[in-house]
Amino acid sequence: MGVNVNRSYRGMTAEQRLADRRERLMSAAYTLYAKPGFAATTIERLCTEARISNRAFYECFGGREELLRALHERCVEETLVELTKALQDSHGPLIERINTGISTYVMFATADWRRARIMHLEVRRSGDVLTVARQQAIGAFAQLIDEAWAEEPMPAPVSRRLLTLGVIGALQELLIEWVLAEEQPPVEELVATAVHIFSRSFTAVS
């Protein structure tokens, strides 16, 4: 007789149990991958935090790396949603749009220290695990920025794409400083500094 894989157990179907375990692992990794970090977090520790067995882990993810990629992807998607909405609602002059975009990104990134560490620190410390994911995320953010001021003139030989990547890199370094500094700079200073860099970069060539 065949096994009914959809039968319920403690009120949950097999699919629901799997989804629940995945979420518990994602939640555990959100804290542990942020600190002490990906390299220092074992599967055993993740399972202990998530209250599941090692066997159950491999029913959800192929390994620590796959879990990190899933977690990073979620952080990026959540941030993109916030930034996209803010930019779509901003219709003022260039400097106003820059301020809106920067403020939204920095405030959302720093609202949860775990998100800030995973997106800006662990993404680099994890070696090759997130190389492709990091480039895809940067590409997505760069596209949003390009669209936000696509009408602004850009004289040759300045490349809009390269300039966008340059200012994104500067913003990432500011957030890494915020993550690692013993005395974190106020978020308002991060925003003001990033707005200065972005506005000077784009208004100087317009």
LUMDRENGU-962411 format. One record per residue (C-alpha): x, y negated, z; residue number from 0. Coordinates in steps of 0.5 Angstrom, whole numbers, always signed. Each point is the difference from the previous one (the first is absolute). Example, Ala and Ser with C-alpha at 12.3 -4.5 7.8 and 13.67 -1.06 7.14 Angstrom:
<sites>
site x: +25 y: +9 z: +16 num: 0
site x: +2 y: -7 z: -2 num: 1
</sites>
This chain:
<sites>
site x: +0 y: +0 z: +0 num: 0
site x: +3 y: -7 z: -2 num: 1
site x: +2 y: -5 z: +5 num: 2
site x: -5 y: -6 z: +1 num: 3
site x: +6 y: -6 z: +0 num: 4
site x: -6 y: -5 z: +1 num: 5
site x: -2 y: +3 z: +6 num: 6
site x: +0 y: -5 z: +6 num: 7
site x: +4 y: +1 z: +6 num: 8
site x: -1 y: -4 z: +7 num: 9
site x: -5 y: -4 z: -5 num: 10
site x: +5 y: -1 z: -5 num: 11
site x: +1 y: +3 z: -7 num: 12
site x: +7 y: +2 z: -2 num: 13
site x: +1 y: -6 z: -5 num: 14
site x: -2 y: -4 z: +6 num: 15
site x: +5 y: +3 z: +5 num: 16
site x: +5 y: -1 z: -6 num: 17
site x: -1 y: -7 z: +0 num: 18
site x: +0 y: -1 z: +7 num: 19
site x: +6 y: +3 z: +1 num: 20
site x: +3 y: -4 z: -6 num: 21
site x: -2 y: -6 z: +4 num: 22
site x: +3 y: +2 z: +6 num: 23
site x: +6 y: +1 z: -3 num: 24
site x: +0 y: -7 z: -4 num: 25
site x: -2 y: -3 z: +7 num: 26
site x: +6 y: +3 z: +3 num: 27
site x: +5 y: -2 z: -5 num: 28
site x: -2 y: -7 z: +0 num: 29
site x: +3 y: -1 z: +7 num: 30
site x: +5 y: +5 z: -1 num: 31
site x: +3 y: -1 z: -7 num: 32
site x: +0 y: -8 z: +3 num: 33
site x: +4 y: +2 z: +6 num: 34
site x: +4 y: +4 z: +1 num: 35
site x: +0 y: +0 z: -8 num: 36
site x: -1 y: +5 z: -5 num: 37
site x: +7 y: +3 z: +1 num: 38
site x: -1 y: +1 z: +7 num: 39
site x: -7 y: +3 z: +0 num: 40
site x: +0 y: +8 z: -1 num: 41
site x: -6 y: +4 z: -2 num: 42
site x: -1 y: +3 z: +7 num: 43
site x: -1 y: -7 z: +3 num: 44
site x: -5 y: -2 z: -5 num: 45
site x: -4 y: +6 z: +1 num: 46
site x: +1 y: -1 z: +8 num: 47
site x: -3 y: -7 z: -1 num: 48
site x: -5 y: +2 z: -5 num: 49
site x: -2 y: +6 z: +4 num: 50
site x: +0 y: +5 z: -5 num: 51
site x: +5 y: +6 z: -2 num: 52
site x: +6 y: +0 z: -4 num: 53
site x: -4 y: +5 z: -5 num: 54
site x: -6 y: -5 z: +0 num: 55
site x: +5 y: -6 z: -2 num: 56
site x: +2 y: +4 z: -7 num: 57
site x: -7 y: +1 z: -1 num: 58
site x: -1 y: -8 z: -1 num: 59
site x: +7 y: -2 z: -2 num: 60
site x: +6 y: +3 z: -4 num: 61
site x: +5 y: -3 z: +5 num: 62
site x: +2 y: -6 z: +4 num: 63
site x: +1 y: -4 z: -7 num: 64
site x: -6 y: +2 z: -3 num: 65
site x: -4 y: -3 z: +7 num: 66
site x: +5 y: -6 z: +0 num: 67
site x: -2 y: -2 z: -8 num: 68
site x: -7 y: +1 z: +2 num: 69
site x: +0 y: -5 z: +6 num: 70
site x: +4 y: -5 z: -4 num: 71
site x: -5 y: +0 z: -6 num: 72
site x: -6 y: -1 z: +5 num: 73
site x: +4 y: -6 z: +3 num: 74
site x: +2 y: -3 z: -7 num: 75
site x: -8 y: +1 z: -2 num: 76
site x: -2 y: -3 z: +6 num: 77
site x: +4 y: -6 z: -1 num: 78
site x: -1 y: -1 z: -7 num: 79
site x: -8 y: +0 z: +1 num: 80
site x: +1 y: -6 z: +5 num: 81
site x: +5 y: -4 z: -4 num: 82
site x: -4 y: +1 z: -6 num: 83
site x: -7 y: -2 z: +3 num: 84
site x: +4 y: -6 z: +3 num: 85
site x: +3 y: -2 z: -7 num: 86
site x: -7 y: +1 z: -4 num: 87
site x: -3 y: -5 z: +5 num: 88
site x: +6 y: -5 z: -1 num: 89
site x: -2 y: -5 z: -5 num: 90
site x: +4 y: -6 z: +2 num: 91
site x: +7 y: -3 z: -3 num: 92
site x: +6 y: +5 z: +0 num: 93
site x: +3 y: -2 z: +7 num: 94
site x: -7 y: +1 z: +3 num: 95
site x: +0 y: +7 z: -3 num: 96
site x: +7 y: +2 z: +2 num: 97
site x: -2 y: -2 z: +7 num: 98
site x: -6 y: +4 z: +0 num: 99
site x: +4 y: +6 z: -3 num: 100
site x: +6 y: +0 z: +4 num: 101
site x: -4 y: -1 z: +7 num: 102
site x: -5 y: +5 z: -2 num: 103
site x: +6 y: +5 z: -1 num: 104
site x: +4 y: -2 z: +6 num: 105
site x: -6 y: +0 z: +5 num: 106
site x: -2 y: +7 z: -2 num: 107
site x: +7 y: +3 z: -1 num: 108
site x: +1 y: -2 z: +7 num: 109
site x: -7 y: +1 z: +4 num: 110
site x: +3 y: +7 z: +1 num: 111
site x: +7 y: +1 z: +1 num: 112
site x: +0 y: +7 z: -2 num: 113
site x: -3 y: -2 z: -7 num: 114
site x: +6 y: -5 z: +0 num: 115
site x: +5 y: +5 z: +1 num: 116
site x: -2 y: +5 z: -5 num: 117
site x: -1 y: -5 z: -5 num: 118
site x: +6 y: -4 z: +0 num: 119
site x: +5 y: +4 z: +5 num: 120
site x: -1 y: +8 z: -1 num: 121
site x: -1 y: -1 z: -7 num: 122
site x: +7 y: -1 z: -1 num: 123
site x: +2 y: +4 z: +6 num: 124
site x: -3 y: +7 z: -3 num: 125
site x: +5 y: +0 z: -6 num: 126
site x: -3 y: +3 z: -6 num: 127
site x: -6 y: +2 z: +3 num: 128
site x: -4 y: -7 z: -2 num: 129
site x: +4 y: -2 z: -6 num: 130
site x: -5 y: +1 z: -5 num: 131
site x: -6 y: -2 z: +5 num: 132
site x: +4 y: -7 z: +2 num: 133
site x: +1 y: -2 z: -8 num: 134
site x: -7 y: +2 z: -1 num: 135
site x: -2 y: -5 z: +6 num: 136
site x: +4 y: -5 z: -2 num: 137
site x: -2 y: +0 z: -7 num: 138
site x: -7 y: +0 z: +2 num: 139
site x: +1 y: -7 z: +5 num: 140
site x: +4 y: -3 z: -6 num: 141
site x: -6 y: +1 z: -5 num: 142
site x: -4 y: -3 z: +5 num: 143
site x: +4 y: -6 z: +1 num: 144
site x: +1 y: -1 z: -8 num: 145
site x: -7 y: +0 z: -1 num: 146
site x: -1 y: -5 z: +6 num: 147
site x: +4 y: -5 z: -4 num: 148
site x: +0 y: +2 z: -7 num: 149
site x: -2 y: -7 z: -3 num: 150
site x: +6 y: -3 z: +3 num: 151
site x: +6 y: -2 z: -5 num: 152
site x: +6 y: +4 z: +1 num: 153
site x: +6 y: -3 z: -4 num: 154
site x: +5 y: +5 z: -4 num: 155
site x: +4 y: +3 z: +2 num: 156
site x: -3 y: +1 z: +7 num: 157
site x: -4 y: +7 z: +0 num: 158
site x: -7 y: -1 z: +4 num: 159
site x: +1 y: +8 z: +1 num: 160
site x: +7 y: -1 z: +3 num: 161
site x: -2 y: -6 z: +4 num: 162
site x: -6 y: +3 z: +3 num: 163
site x: +5 y: +6 z: +2 num: 164
site x: +5 y: -4 z: +3 num: 165
site x: -5 y: -4 z: +5 num: 166
site x: -3 y: +7 z: +2 num: 167
site x: +7 y: +2 z: +2 num: 168
site x: +1 y: -6 z: +4 num: 169
site x: -7 y: +1 z: +3 num: 170
site x: +2 y: +7 z: +2 num: 171
site x: +6 y: -2 z: +3 num: 172
site x: -4 y: -5 z: +5 num: 173
site x: -4 y: +5 z: +2 num: 174
site x: +6 y: +5 z: +1 num: 175
site x: +3 y: -5 z: +5 num: 176
site x: -7 y: -1 z: +3 num: 177
site x: +0 y: +8 z: +2 num: 178
site x: +7 y: +0 z: +2 num: 179
site x: +1 y: -6 z: +4 num: 180
site x: +1 y: +0 z: +7 num: 181
site x: -4 y: -6 z: +1 num: 182
site x: -5 y: +0 z: -6 num: 183
site x: -1 y: -7 z: -4 num: 184
site x: -7 y: -2 z: +1 num: 185
site x: -4 y: +2 z: -6 num: 186
site x: -2 y: -7 z: -2 num: 187
site x: +8 y: -1 z: -1 num: 188
site x: +0 y: +6 z: -5 num: 189
site x: -6 y: -3 z: -3 num: 190
site x: +3 y: -7 z: -1 num: 191
site x: +7 y: +3 z: -2 num: 192
site x: -3 y: +4 z: -5 num: 193
site x: -5 y: -5 z: -3 num: 194
site x: +6 y: -5 z: -1 num: 195
site x: +4 y: +6 z: -4 num: 196
site x: -6 y: +1 z: -4 num: 197
site x: -2 y: -7 z: -1 num: 198
site x: +7 y: -2 z: -2 num: 199
site x: +1 y: +5 z: -4 num: 200
site x: -6 y: +0 z: -5 num: 201
site x: -1 y: -8 z: +0 num: 202
site x: +7 y: -1 z: -1 num: 203
site x: -1 y: +3 z: -7 num: 204
site x: -7 y: -2 z: -2 num: 205
</sites>
